[in-house]
């Protein structure tokens, strides 16, 4: 009798373990579900070519499978519910600080803000590539600037535990801007203006990696001021609507508590300033707002910190606004000739300021070789 029961239990356990894999084969989660968590999906592992790559293969396969098994969101929510009594201060991917603010632990974000990690070579490689991009754009007569949106952990240091607070240490952000400035590239440090705006309201969402529209406006005003467009500044109080209830957030989603977290937020309430169009497919398509009036064309190469935040602000003044994802430095360089911008703003966020290994803009090498 007990042996039969064990057989039934074994079959049930096997079915439970196999279900996510089976669903993942038939209906795998798309990249969009991972992007909603404020990070990029792990790439598919390549066949190892040496012993060092062979040693790294198990971790690469594990990361790839974690982002693609079926029922992912359901299981994450169930895990959070089961472990809530034990993990009251967050989990392996999220740190819950003072006031209940959530901070992302992936990409070493919190340690990066604290100056506890300094990937000098990666930062140096990113500086080299940005300098090449700047030179290529200058050759085309296109103005270029770099403005890096800061991490929430950089702005809300006082809400972090003591070990995660920066005690005057240099950070990768400091190193990146310092090296770019040494090469004569126009850079804008967004940390001071965004920090200063804390006195006017919430600058980052409580349960999300992203800044609020108030934070985005503070950064936008700093960029246009430094870019010799002071008349493009936006009055935050006039541009923001009445407070509304906002549910969840990408960090709450990671913890499986998106249906239990709410906060009040003020969204952008400016009228549409032109025709908005998606120019490509995928979870992060290139976009365009054509205002139909005279004015410069500005192309933003960035990520989710600018995707829905900056184009409607820019469209209040520019003639045309284009946005494209930087693809961790593998963006489509040929889009420069298609969109014909007068200015390019390089704006990947702080925790993504360096490139994926070996990543280069698509078509960039061919153009450089032609020159």
Buried (B, 14 or more C-beta within 10 A) or exposed (E): EEEEEEEEEEEEEEEEEEBBEEBBEEEBBEBEBBBBBBBBBBEEBEEEEEEEEEEEEEEBEEBBBEBBBBBBBEBBBEBBEEEBEEBEEBBEBBBBBEEEBBBBBBBBBBBBBBBBBBBEEBBBBBBEBBBBBBEBBEEEEBBBBBBBBBBBBBBBBEBBEEEBBBEEEEBBBBBBBEBBEEEEBBBBBBBEBBBEBBEEBBBBBBBBBBBBBBBBBBBBBBBBBBBEBEEBBBEBEEBBEEEEEBEBBBBBBBBBBBEBBBBEBBEBEBEEBBEBEEBEEEEBBBBBBBBEEEBBBBBBBBBBBBBBBBBBBBBBBBBBBBBBBBBBBBBBBBBBEEBEBBBBBBBBBBBBBBBBEEBBBBBBEEBBEEE
